[in-house]
Amino acid sequence: EMLRSLVGSEMCIRDRDKDEWNEMLSFFSAADLALPANFIEASRHLDLAAFVDYLLVNIYGDTGDWVQSNWRAVREETENGKFRFLVWDAEFSFGIYGRPVDRNTLELPGELGKLVGSGTFIPLIFDQLRQSDEFRLLFADRVQKHFFNDGAMTDEAIFETYARTRDEVDSAILDFQTHIEDIWIPGRRGFMLRHLAEAGLVSAVEAPVLSLLGGAVPAGFGLSIENSVGSDVYYTLDVRDPKIALENVPSATALRYDGNPIVLTESVEVKVRSFQRGQWSALSEEQYSVGANDSGITITEIHYHPADSSSPESVSYTHLR
């Protein structure tokens, strides 16, 4: 199922009728998302983590004309399928037409500022979800994941992607404009994080910092956690969140960090949060491959003596770095 926006906030659906879409819009139009049961229901309709990621990309680029007409949404045709929004036609971004780098996309009418009677769905859904403490913490989690610790939206990562594209087209474009690398990338992050903090979409509690940002480690490696003074740190080694969803208490398998290194004896995903004065930090999480080879290459499949004699034998591998 795929929905696409049209000028005037009209919409067409490919492959299926509008029942699931209209059900979701009816829910978000009327529900009190401050209630935990309604937040759970929201997550049944919409992939919430993917929605935050979608918002972050458009907020960072200060994309124009995206909430009115330039958006796409898809949903798997399965019993438990959820809607996901996709970036579409986003050339109106990164300061084009002289838009300043400090624009607050969250508050501007025509973008994520509340548009009463506009018929735009994205600001409606976003405005409703902001009522939920759990959604605001999820938003903070995604900011922590992407904007810190070598995430995909650090200045370094964005510049690397930009430079790769620039180098491909530079020789074909006369007087290539360098506004993005000169102004947008160096400046946008600071303004955006400030705007998110003012909107309550990043935690006031500083997220803990792991002494190694994932990767291959030897057996017995000692992993340390740095946290701000006055906060307690809880971590898990079983892929669960250290915080119980929709509750303000540690999960059953969360361990309180005592200041001593965590000894890693097997490959594991470490998830950690700080807790201070009744508030949780954003989630820090990393994966560690204990005893993995230094090349970062792991064999994932061996196709030996296939039943179909026409299929070749093969080895599949994954580069973990």
C-alpha positions in Angstrom: 0.0 0.0 0.0 1.4 3.4 -1.0 0.0 6.8 -0.4 1.3 9.9 -2.1 0.4 13.5 -1.4 -0.8 15.9 -4.1 -1.1 19.6 -4.3 -3.9 20.8 -2.1 -3.4 18.1 0.4 -5.4 15.6 -1.7 -4.2 12.1 -1.8 -4.3 9.0 -3.9 -3.8 5.4 -2.9 -2.2 2.8 -4.9 -3.1 -0.9 -4.6 -5.6 -0.6 -1.7 -8.4 1.5 -0.3 -8.1 4.1 2.4 -9.4 2.2 5.3 -6.2 1.7 7.3 -5.0 5.3 6.5 -8.3 6.8 7.6 -8.4 4.7 10.7 -5.0 6.0 11.7 -5.9 9.7 11.0 -9.2 9.3 13.0 -7.2 8.0 15.9 -4.6 10.7 15.9 -7.2 13.4 15.4 -9.0 12.5 18.6 -6.8 10.5 21.0 -5.1 11.8 24.1 -1.6 10.6 23.6 -0.6 11.4 27.1 -2.4 8.2 28.1 -0.1 5.2 27.9 -2.8 3.0 26.3 -3.2 5.5 23.5 0.6 5.6 22.9 0.5 1.8 22.5 -2.3 2.1 20.0 -0.3 4.8 18.1 2.6 2.4 17.8 0.2 -0.1 16.2 -0.6 2.3 13.4 2.7 4.0 12.8 6.4 2.9 13.0 7.3 5.6 15.6 11.1 5.2 15.5 11.0 5.5 11.7 8.7 8.5 12.0 11.1 10.3 14.3 14.0 9.5 11.8 11.9 10.9 9.0 11.3 14.1 11.0 14.9 14.5 11.9 16.1 14.4 8.3 13.6 17.0 7.2 14.2 19.2 10.3 18.0 19.1 9.7 17.6 20.1 6.1 14.8 22.6 6.8 12.9 21.0 3.9 10.3 23.3 2.3 6.9 22.3 1.1 7.2 18.8 2.6 4.2 18.6 5.0 1.8 19.9 2.4 2.6 18.0 -0.7 6.0 16.4 -0.9 5.6 13.3 1.2 5.0 9.6 0.7 3.8 7.0 3.1 3.8 3.2 2.8 2.5 0.3 4.7 3.0 -3.4 4.4 -0.1 -5.3 3.4 0.1 -7.5 6.4 -2.1 -7.9 9.5 0.4 -6.0 11.7 1.7 -3.6 9.0 2.5 -0.1 10.1 2.7 3.2 8.2 6.1 4.7 7.4 6.7 8.1 5.9 9.4 8.6 3.2 11.4 11.6 2.2 10.3 12.8 -1.3 11.2 15.6 -3.6 13.4 17.3 -1.0 15.5 19.6 -3.2 13.9 22.6 -1.3 16.4 22.2 1.6 19.8 23.0 3.0 19.3 26.8 2.8 18.1 27.1 -0.7 16.6 30.4 -1.8 18.5 32.2 1.0 16.7 30.4 3.9 18.9 31.0 7.0 20.6 28.2 8.8 18.9 29.0 12.1 15.3 28.5 11.0 13.2 26.7 13.5 11.4 24.1 11.5 9.5 22.9 14.6 7.6 26.2 15.1 7.2 27.6 11.7 3.7 27.6 10.2 3.8 25.8 6.9 6.3 23.3 8.3 5.9 21.6 11.7 4.2 24.6 13.4 0.6 23.7 14.1 -1.6 24.3 11.0 -5.2 24.5 12.1 -7.6 23.4 9.4 -4.8 22.9 6.8 -5.4 19.3 6.2 -1.7 18.5 6.6 -1.3 15.1 8.3 2.4 15.2 9.4 2.1 18.3 11.8 -1.1 16.8 13.2 0.5 13.4 14.0 3.6 15.1 15.4 1.6 17.6 17.5 -0.4 14.7 19.0 2.6 12.5 19.7 4.4 15.3 21.5 1.9 15.0 24.4 3.5 11.6 25.3 6.4 11.4 27.6 7.4 8.1 26.0 7.4 9.7 22.5 9.6 12.6 23.7 12.1 10.1 25.2 12.0 8.0 22.0 12.7 11.3 20.0 15.7 11.9 22.3 16.9 8.3 21.8 16.9 8.8 18.0 18.7 12.1 18.3 21.4 10.4 20.5 21.7 7.6 18.0 22.1 9.7 14.9 23.8 13.0 16.1 26.3 11.6 18.5 29.0 8.8 18.7 29.7 8.4 15.0 26.0 8.5 14.1 24.7 9.0 10.6 23.9 12.7 11.2 27.1 13.9 12.8 28.8 16.7 10.9 31.5 14.4 9.8 29.1 11.8 8.4 27.0 14.3 6.6 30.0 16.0 5.1 31.4 12.7 3.9 28.2 11.9 2.1 27.9 15.4 0.7 31.5 15.5 -0.5 31.2 12.2 -2.3 28.2 13.5 -4.2 29.8 16.9 -4.8 32.9 15.2 -6.3 30.8 13.2 -8.7 29.1 16.3 -10.2 31.5 19.1 -9.6 33.2 18.8 -13.0 29.8 19.0 -14.8 28.5 22.1 -13.0 30.0 25.5 -13.5 30.4 27.7 -10.4 29.4 24.9 -8.0 27.9 26.6 -5.0 29.5 25.7 -1.6 26.8 27.0 0.7 26.1 23.5 2.2 29.7 22.9 3.2 30.6 26.5 4.1 27.5 27.4 6.1 24.9 24.6 6.5 26.9 21.7 7.8 29.1 23.8 10.2 26.1 25.7 11.6 22.9 23.7 11.4 23.5 21.1 14.1 23.9 23.6 16.9 20.7 25.5 16.1 18.7 22.3 15.5 19.8 20.7 18.9 18.8 24.0 20.6 15.4 24.0 19.0 14.8 20.4 20.0 15.9 21.1 23.6 13.5 24.1 23.7 10.7 21.8 22.5 11.4 19.1 25.1 12.6 16.6 22.5 16.0 15.9 24.0 16.5 14.8 27.6 17.8 17.2 30.2 19.8 14.3 31.6 23.1 13.8 29.8 23.4 10.4 28.2 26.2 8.1 29.4 29.2 7.6 27.3 30.7 4.1 26.6 34.5 3.9 26.6 34.4 2.1 23.2 31.9 2.8 20.5 31.3 -0.8 19.6 33.3 -3.2 17.4 35.5 -6.2 17.8 37.1 -6.7 21.3 39.1 -9.5 22.9 37.5 -11.8 25.4 37.7 -10.2 28.9 37.6 -6.7 27.6 36.6 -4.2 30.3 34.0 -1.7 29.1 33.7 1.5 31.2 30.8 4.0 31.3 31.1 7.7 31.9 28.2 9.6 33.3 27.4 13.0 34.8 27.8 13.6 38.5 24.7 12.8 40.5 23.1 10.4 38.1 22.6 6.6 38.4 23.5 4.5 35.4 21.5 1.4 34.4 22.6 -1.0 31.7 21.5 -4.3 30.1 23.2 -7.0 28.2 20.1 -8.8 26.9 19.0 -6.3 24.2 16.3 -5.0 26.5 15.9 -1.3 27.3 17.2 -0.5 30.8 13.9 1.4 31.4 10.5 -0.3 31.4 8.3 1.1 28.6 5.7 3.6 29.8 7.0 3.4 33.3 9.6 5.4 35.1 11.5 2.5 36.7 14.4 0.3 35.6 13.6 -2.9 33.8 13.9 -6.3 35.5 17.2 -7.2 33.8 18.8 -3.7 34.2 22.0 -3.6 36.2 23.1 -0.6 38.1 26.6 0.4 37.1 29.0 0.4 40.1 31.9 2.2 38.4 33.9 -0.9 37.7 34.5 -2.0 34.1 31.9 -4.4 32.6 33.9 -7.6 31.6 32.7 -8.8 28.2 33.1 -12.5 27.7 30.8 -13.0 24.7 29.4 -10.9 21.9 26.7 -8.6 23.2 24.6 -5.5 22.7 25.0 -3.0 25.6 22.2 -0.6 26.2 22.6 2.1 28.9 20.7 5.1 30.3 21.3 7.6 33.1 18.6 8.4 35.7 18.6 11.6 37.7 15.9 13.4 39.7 13.2 11.2 38.2 14.2 11.7 34.6 15.9 9.3 32.1 18.5 10.1 29.7 18.5 9.1 26.0 19.6 5.6 25.3 23.2 4.9 24.4 23.7 1.5 22.7 26.6 -0.3 21.1 27.3 -3.9 19.8 30.5 -5.7 20.7 31.9 -8.8 18.9 34.0 -10.6 21.4 36.9 -12.6 19.9 36.0 -11.5 16.3 38.8 -11.3 13.8 40.4 -7.9 13.5 39.4 -7.5 9.8 35.8 -7.1 10.8 34.8 -9.7 8.2 32.4 -12.4 9.3 31.2 -15.4 7.3 27.4 -15.4 7.3 26.5 -18.3 4.9 28.2 -21.2 3.3 26.4 -22.7 0.2 28.1 -26.1 -0.1 26.9 -28.9 -2.4 23.5 -27.2 -3.2 20.6 -29.5 -3.8 20.0 -27.7 -7.1 23.0 -28.7 -9.2 22.6 -25.6 -11.3 23.3 -23.4 -8.4 27.0 -22.6 -7.7 28.7 -23.1 -4.4 29.3 -19.9 -2.6 30.4 -18.1 0.6 28.7 -15.0 1.9 30.3 -12.6 4.3 29.6 -9.4 6.1 32.0 -6.5 6.8 31.1 -5.4 10.3 32.9 -2.0 10.2 
